[in-house]
Amino acid sequence: MSALDHVAISTADYPTSLAFYEKALAPLGIKTHMKFEGEEGNVAGLGSEQPFLWIGDGGKLTGGRVHLAFSAPNRAAVDAFYAAAIAAGGKDNGPPGLRPHYHATYYAAFVYDPDGHNIEAVCHAPE
């Protein structure tokens, strides 16, 4: 069996990005589990029960961006993610709402993080 274990992204401004992710993902039950200084600089591991999202120094990506989608337990959590992400400095890329072109109950919100990555919270369940 093969499954995704974790994702790591570089940031241009580690303290700003860490603060953004800690605030934006808190409504989804995701928090920082560990921080350390590695060979390439500062690193933080975020997750629910264990780290699955790693952010660190390394500079802004050039020539593209990352799209990360986080599962939300309900639509209220999607709404809370969006509000927290905007309050933490994220930029709107699609407010909470249904996206029926994906499927009838696809409820999501999208924001750009401080490095321009597209961050999404999604709930697939009906209201």
Secondary structure, DSSP 4 states (H G I P E B T S, - for coil): ------EEEEESSHHHHHHHHHHHHGGGT-EEEEEEEETTEEEEEEESSSEEEEEEES---SS---EEEEE-SSHHHHHHHHHHHHHTT-EESS-SEE-TTT-TT-EEEEEE-TT--EEEEEE-S--
